[in-house]
């Protein structure tokens, strides 16, 4: 129950922050900025996003190959993309995504596939925690914030 409340509070905080910044910047300015992105830059940004998903799939492939030999990168990429679609189209967040990945991979040993997804997700969480801590340190050294704001910020991050 506490985890659901924390997640709901973080989602609400994210929505409120997004709405605040959207209001501060204004829809006209946001639309203007979107229109100013050239086709070339859009394609570069799109390619970088695809590269991100390919690298995450390679990460999973390396883990799965350690357990049970070779698995097609294309097969794993398809599983990851279907999992991503499930997590975006439903309210299951990452749970639906990871379960879908497991069921999409045709392996004789389902336990091995589950273990590979758990290890992959664990590595992702550890990296996210490390980069969050680095980001907080950078914020505190680069942006002058009142002590009260820092305390609220640290408290919010700790609750997550």
C-alpha positions in Angstrom: 0.0 0.0 0.0 2.8 2.4 0.9 4.5 1.7 -2.4 1.3 2.5 -4.3 0.9 5.8 -2.4 4.5 6.7 -3.0 4.2 5.9 -6.7 1.0 7.9 -7.0 2.6 10.8 -5.2 5.6 10.8 -7.5 3.3 10.6 -10.6 1.2 13.5 -9.3 4.4 15.5 -8.5 5.7 14.8 -12.1 2.4 15.9 -13.6 2.2 19.0 -11.5 5.8 19.9 -12.4 5.1 19.4 -16.0 2.0 21.5 -15.9 3.8 24.2 -14.0 6.6 24.4 -16.6 4.2 24.1 -19.5 2.2 27.1 -18.0 5.4 29.1 -17.4 6.8 28.6 -20.8 3.5 28.7 -22.7 2.1 26.5 -25.4 3.0 29.0 -28.1 6.7 28.9 -27.2 6.7 25.1 -27.0 5.0 24.8 -30.4 7.5 27.3 -31.8 10.4 25.3 -30.5 9.0 22.1 -31.9 8.6 23.7 -35.4 12.2 25.0 -35.3 13.6 21.4 -35.1 14.9 20.7 -38.6 14.2 17.4 -40.3 17.9 16.5 -40.0 18.0 17.2 -36.3 14.7 15.2 -35.8 16.2 12.3 -37.7 19.4 12.5 -35.5 17.3 12.5 -32.3 15.1 9.7 -33.6 18.2 7.6 -34.4 19.6 8.2 -30.9 16.4 7.0 -29.4 16.6 3.8 -31.6 20.2 3.4 -30.6 19.2 3.6 -27.0 16.7 0.7 -27.4 19.2 -1.3 -29.4 21.9 -0.9 -26.6 19.4 -1.9 -23.9 18.6 -5.0 -26.0 22.3 -5.8 -26.4 22.6 -5.5 -22.6 19.8 -8.0 -22.1 21.3 -10.3 -24.9 24.7 -10.4 -23.1 23.0 -11.5 -19.9 20.8 -14.1 -21.5 23.6 -15.5 -23.6 25.6 -16.1 -20.4 22.8 -18.4 -19.2 21.8 -20.3 -22.3 23.8 -19.8 -25.4 22.9 -17.6 -28.4 19.7 -15.7 -28.8 18.9 -13.6 -31.9 19.3 -9.9 -31.2 16.4 -9.2 -33.5 14.2 -11.6 -31.6 15.1 -9.9 -28.3 14.6 -6.4 -29.8 11.2 -7.4 -30.9 10.4 -8.7 -27.4 11.7 -5.5 -25.9 9.6 -3.3 -28.3 6.4 -5.3 -27.6 7.1 -5.0 -23.9 7.6 -1.3 -24.2 4.3 -1.0 -26.2 2.5 -2.9 -23.4 3.9 -0.6 -20.7 3.0 2.5 -22.7 -0.6 1.4 -23.6 -1.6 0.0 -20.2 -1.3 1.1 -16.6 1.1 -1.7 -15.7 4.2 0.5 -15.8 7.3 -1.7 -16.0 5.6 -4.8 -14.7 3.7 -5.4 -17.9 6.8 -4.7 -20.0 9.0 -7.2 -18.2 6.4 -9.9 -18.1 5.8 -9.4 -21.8 9.5 -9.6 -22.6 9.6 -13.0 -20.7 6.7 -14.4 -22.7 7.9 -13.2 -26.0 11.3 -15.0 -25.8 10.9 -18.6 -27.0 13.2 -20.4 -24.7 13.0 -23.9 -23.4 13.8 -22.8 -19.8 11.4 -20.0 -18.7 13.3 -19.7 -15.4 16.4 -18.7 -17.3 14.5 -16.0 -19.2 13.0 -14.7 -16.0 16.4 -14.6 -14.4 17.9 -12.7 -17.3 15.1 -10.1 -17.2 15.6 -9.7 -13.4 19.3 -9.2 -13.8 18.8 -6.8 -16.7 16.3 -4.8 -14.6 18.6 -4.8 -11.6 21.5 -3.4 -13.6 19.1 -0.7 -15.0 18.0 0.2 -11.5 21.5 0.4 -10.1 22.6 2.6 -13.0 19.5 4.9 -12.5 20.3 5.2 -8.8 24.0 6.1 -9.4 23.0 8.7 -12.0 20.3 10.1 -9.8 22.9 10.6 -7.0 25.3 12.2 -9.4 22.6 14.5 -10.7 21.6 15.5 -7.1 25.3 16.3 -6.3 25.6 18.4 -9.5 22.3 20.2 -8.7 23.6 21.1 -5.2 26.9 22.4 -6.5 25.8 24.1 -9.6 22.4 25.6 -8.7 22.1 27.9 -5.7 19.1 26.6 -3.7 17.8 27.6 -0.3 18.5 25.0 2.4 14.7 24.4 2.7 14.4 23.5 -0.9 17.4 21.2 -0.7 15.8 19.4 2.3 12.5 19.0 0.5 14.4 17.7 -2.6 16.4 15.2 -0.6 13.2 14.1 1.3 11.4 13.6 -2.0 14.2 11.5 -3.5 14.5 9.5 -0.3 10.8 8.6 -0.4 11.2 7.1 -3.8 
